[in-house]
Amino acid sequence: MVKRKRFTFWFAPVLYITGVMMILSIIFSIQSFTEHRNENPGTEERTLPLNQSFAIPDRLDFSEENVPLQNYDVRESLDRELLVNGYFHSRTIYLLKKSKRYFAVIEPVLRKYNIPEDFKYLAMAESDLENVVSPANATGVWQILENTAREYGLEVNSYVDERYDLEKSTEAACKYILESYEKYGSWTMAAASYNLGRNNLDSQIERQKTGNYYDLLLNDETARYMYRVLAQKLVTEDPEAFGFFIEDEEYYPVIKTYTIKVDDTVDNLADFAALHSINYKILKQLNPWLRQNSLPNSSRRIYSIAIPESGQRSFAR
């Protein structure tokens, strides 16, 4: 009995204080929200309710090819990827913020090869615009295998790996995509073949007696692939519709560079960087295709090394 009275004696004031603090916290939150709303009119209209579905558009196309949203399986597959992207907040915001920097390189190459601009969203679906390496050793933003890279003219060795060069790897991807389009007569199937490979796609076409992506039963990755691409397209083109509000100045800027032509061995890239008034880190960030701290060049190939223009590292420029 004594212990029970002591417990009650101490517990009651604590409970009272906790309740008062919670009430004050709620009052403060309401006051802060009201002040923020008054200072930023329309804020309440910009905030989407949590845990809601996203509207499926009445019509959608990929590279001017219609997506059959009237089919329940197509509609539900797109809905799944919209939910994944719409509620993977940190990843999606980061991807949106850096998209303009990467698209500034990718879009001109697509135009050069007369490939629809929608194919830039393949790079998002492949790698989240990161120079990553897959379990199968597909590498770079465009996730290119070593043999495929060499087949399409990229240099790959321990010192130079042009799969990490965004412009050159985009060119290689474009060559593959064009060959697939000529084979299948469909941009959608060309995109699917980029993920699955033409031989594997051909075997499924023969087995299932259809060349329509939306009618094919494919492995989970490729079955979801085009819907991931389409979801990236919808979110990137209208982020506010999915609750992502990013001001223009919050997007990562394009880094303006000029190139230094090198046709000889560079013994030490840190020294090379210092010679051009930058550091090793910035040099490697802008030239990730340089895989070591030196560049042997006995064959005297001409390499183009990107150097940032003066002031490009400054945030306030």
Secondary structure as GFF3:
##gff-version 3
##sequence-region A 1 317
A	DSSP	alpha_helix	2	39	.	.	.	ID=ss1
A	DSSP	alpha_helix	43	46	.	.	.	ID=ss2
A	DSSP	beta_strand	61	62	.	.	.	ID=ss3
A	DSSP	beta_strand	65	66	.	.	.	ID=ss4
A	DSSP	alpha_helix	72	86	.	.	.	ID=ss5
A	DSSP	alpha_helix	89	112	.	.	.	ID=ss6
A	DSSP	three_ten_helix	117	119	.	.	.	ID=ss7
A	DSSP	alpha_helix	120	127	.	.	.	ID=ss8
A	DSSP	alpha_helix	146	151	.	.	.	ID=ss9
A	DSSP	three_ten_helix	162	164	.	.	.	ID=ss10
A	DSSP	alpha_helix	166	184	.	.	.	ID=ss11
A	DSSP	alpha_helix	187	196	.	.	.	ID=ss12
A	DSSP	alpha_helix	198	208	.	.	.	ID=ss13
A	DSSP	three_ten_helix	213	215	.	.	.	ID=ss14
A	DSSP	alpha_helix	220	237	.	.	.	ID=ss15
A	DSSP	three_ten_helix	239	242	.	.	.	ID=ss16
A	DSSP	three_ten_helix	248	250	.	.	.	ID=ss17
A	DSSP	beta_strand	257	262	.	.	.	ID=ss18
A	DSSP	alpha_helix	269	275	.	.	.	ID=ss19
A	DSSP	alpha_helix	280	286	.	.	.	ID=ss20
A	DSSP	beta_strand	303	308	.	.	.	ID=ss21
###
